[in-house]
């Protein structure tokens, strides 16, 4: 009984945090400059992408370069769903259904790619996932039913601060609990030594597929939020460079650290905007800052550590 009450309290706290996003969203939409609101929303989307890829690359120790492909699938599938509803699209319910459909579409693709390819390791897996991402992008680019080279327009702008950060909170809490469960121990064992993990009875292929599927689902949700925030999507938003950007967030934050991925996602979303004062040198400065960061902190901002309440207490060892 005590365990049930504890579970209800934990889930109630998450529900309160998620529901609090909507009144906060209305206040920000009214008082905040649209430019700053857009940056804040992009931070939330990138947090979902970075944390979900961190499950695959950082926590399970695989090397996926196809996250933009899953994001694209989620974006186009969810957008196609809401467009099929026509004028009946009204708000939150339709958006949530669209996000679930987009997420499950990406998850199915994750299973289809993961089952045959996750027997591979390292560079070979990276090449397969990179190829998958490019195949998805080229297929969409040549499919007129979803806009083709023109892109997909007329998407209802249903997403905003509330929906993005509500999903981000659910994503972070879900993956945090997963990582700190018995399944999380299996993921970590695969990362540290896959052969030893298999020898100890861990079904390595099964757990890698689970990580890949969950990561793909949340990438699809992030894609759906992106599509329903800007109202227009094109394959140029889901190129190989987007996958690299998400990988950089994971590496910079510290592979295996959820809180590190969150910090890096926020930093790498804001940094290009802060460097707009020197437009011609912006990407050079951005690249140099990343190089300096990785030279001085090769394990990332947090390594494999997490920011917790205990770590903030004075006198606590880090």
Secondary structure as UniProt FT lines:
FT   HELIX           2..31
FT   HELIX           34..54
FT   HELIX           55..59
FT   HELIX           67..85
FT   HELIX           86..88
FT   HELIX           92..117
FT   TURN            118..119
FT   HELIX           122..141
FT   HELIX           144..146
FT   HELIX           148..150
FT   HELIX           161..179
FT   HELIX           182..192
FT   HELIX           194..199
FT   TURN            200..201
FT   HELIX           204..230
FT   HELIX           235..238
FT   HELIX           240..253
FT   TURN            255..256
FT   HELIX           258..274
FT   HELIX           275..281
FT   HELIX           282..296
FT   TURN            298..299
FT   TURN            303..304
FT   HELIX           309..312
FT   TURN            314..315
//
